[in-house]
Amino acid sequence: MNLPVFSRIVFVFAINSVTAIRQFSTKTAYDGSFSPPELAARLSDDIYEVPRCTPIQLNMVIRHGTRYPSAKDIKAIGNLHAEIMEHDKMKNLKNWIHKFSEHEATALTDFGKKELAEIAERIRRRYPSIMRELRPIDVKVTRDSAAAFLEGLGVPNIEWKVNDTLIRFYDGCTSFERYLDSDAAKSVLEQFFETEPFQRVLKSASQRVFTSDKSLSPKQLLLAFHYCAYETAVLRQSHWCELLALDDLNVLEYADDLKNYYRRAYGHAINHQVGCPLVEDIIHKMEEAVERFPHGRPYSKLVLRFGHAETILPLISALNMFRDDEPLRADNFDAMNERRFRTTRIVPFSANVALVLLDCGSHYTDSQDIRVQLVINERVEPLPFCEGLCTLAEFREQLSHLADRCDMAELCHASPHG
């Protein structure tokens, strides 16, 4: 849309509006990824209930809550601010004070702790059959996020363990790292930097800060966009947002989506293949529950894994969720306005994927009675490879290529370009 000419005060209000907050891709605060009707619907437990079915296990993968920027970004924004201050155009940026310090880099904010605790409180209310006699509970963590979530769940003193094989499965995988450094992973975003939509945003933002013909670089523009997101989430306002018009957010969100699409999702098969240890563990925990529950043997009713956007996106891809008929490309921004792959909604801060194992039979003897429900960011989502709820057998079959053939040694030493 084209913005009319507003006073500076009105413009600042507009860029910090609820609409704007919802378009910060992976830097979006959790509640900002919901529309107002969705926030209201989330308060009702009815949408999560399946008639004649009882939840017997909850498998969750949870992203850390809203965090502070990285040390690299904290330093880079300081350098960008100093460069801009050599010019006299953005008076408000002159008054900008850096509120984030390097010793806080990537730490979970108080706001992020609150996000996670509130999600946990809703989970506790929604699944009483899971929460009764909860132990044993299986928790793999990013520590601060786990502590905040468990506090909200009402079990703050429970022990947990770190398992980077399941959470940071991509670390040290040579073929995956080689792919990330390749043109295949980088070139589409770089091509998008040269398109008319991105160049228009780059030019307008540069003209807002520089008195000369000097231009921001694409990386500087995205840095300002991300800092607008960080400060809006933590401080509720940001002078960096003033570099951008509301229409600009669509373009910059798409740039981030392109990056994640090719580096963590559908841009290459290795992006979900490298997540096979996580898929294997999810299937194992489900089958263990099915085997042990009828005999009254202990099993993990609640399995919690706390990770990163890079943990969740490969799982989303393995499940074939939010996949568009047409791939995201540098040249189809306008055609993808209604795309399903939108990281603002898929992996905001505190993003969560829940796989609910349901007993839908009267006797717990037939494997067809066991169903799997998928809930992503507290929205019930149909699995694309089943009609209605998947049976556990159908769910396992769909993921068997990952669960049964997860050989990280072979995968990580193979060429990712074959």
Secondary structure, DSSP 8 states (H G I E B T S, - for coil): -------HHHHHHHHTSHHHHTT-GGG--GGGGS-HHHHHHTT-SGGG--TT-EEEEEEEEEE--SB---HHHHHHHHHHHHHHTTSSS-HHHHT------GGGTT-B-HHHHHHHHHHHHHHHHH-HHHHTT--SEEEE--HHHHHHHHHHHT-TT---B--HHHHSTTTT-HHHHHHHTSHHHHHHHHHHHTSHHHHHHHHHHHHHH-SSS----HHHHHHHHHHHHHHHHHHS--GGGGG--HHHHHHHHHHHHHHHHHHHSTT-THHHHTTHHHHHHHHHHHHHHHHHGGGT----SEEEEEE-HHHHHHHHHHTTTT--SS---TT-TGGGTT-S--HHHHS-TT-EEEEEEEE-SSSS--GGGEEEEEEETTEEE--TTSSSSEEHHHHHHHTHHHHT---HHHHTTS-TT-
